[in-house]
Amino acid sequence: QKEVEQNSGPLSVPEGAIASLNCTYSDRGSQSFFWYRQYSGKSPELIMSIYSNGDKEDGRFTAQLNKASQYVSLLIRDSQPSDSATYLCAVNGNYGQNFVFGPGTRLSVLP
Amino acid sequence: EAQVTQNPRYLITVTGKKLTVTCSQNMNHEYMSWYRQDPGLGLRQIYYSMNVEVTDKGDVPEGYKVSRKEKRNFPLILESPSPNQTSLYFCASSSRQGAHEQYFGPGTRLTVT
């Protein structure tokens, strides 16, 4: 059974700090990796996607992938109270195999 | 506007009464999927479809059926709902076989008594 694990949190950081979210996965054949943000009662929305080892930056967000260690992380710089949400890590295998989501990490950014 | 729609948004029903939750997307996406979300368990995939007439089981398919007769629609059918199917359900679509961003519908909150 493919598994994706995340710390459930809550992770609390002060406004302006860097929030670091981590995710590990069990299937070595996984090819695509995604971070979604979900506000309470809302549907998930894509923050970042990453497909190759290394870092990928988009504004205040940086995704990091290490396939050898089977982990993917998300860094949020200059955290804002509006970043307070649950962050879901999702992993997908080859050829459209089913997506597997982690349980999510709840982030709270304190003003 | 590109979107995924689900209906109904809220549903309270009784054990054993068949129901269908509809999902429709207007982006001409090939890939569609159904998830359920439960506290502490995150999003779990129920069924997915890579194209018309092509469906496959996800991680938690028991008690559910799907069909994909048209590209835009992917209904979720509960033939005999039970209380353990009380959950928040999301439909999602993607332009290709899962390697791309999934767009999620607004969710359907189902309560089975």
Interface residues (C-beta under 8 A of the other chain):
Chain A: Q1 S8 Q31 S32 F34 K42 S43 P44 E45 L46 S49 Y51 L88 A90 N92 G93 Y95 G96 Q97 N98 F99 V100 F101 G102 P103 G104
Chain B: Y31 S33 Y35 G40 L41 G42 L43 R44 Q45 Y48 M50 D56 G58 D59 F90 R96 Q97 G98 A99 H100 E101 Q102 F104 G105 P106 G107
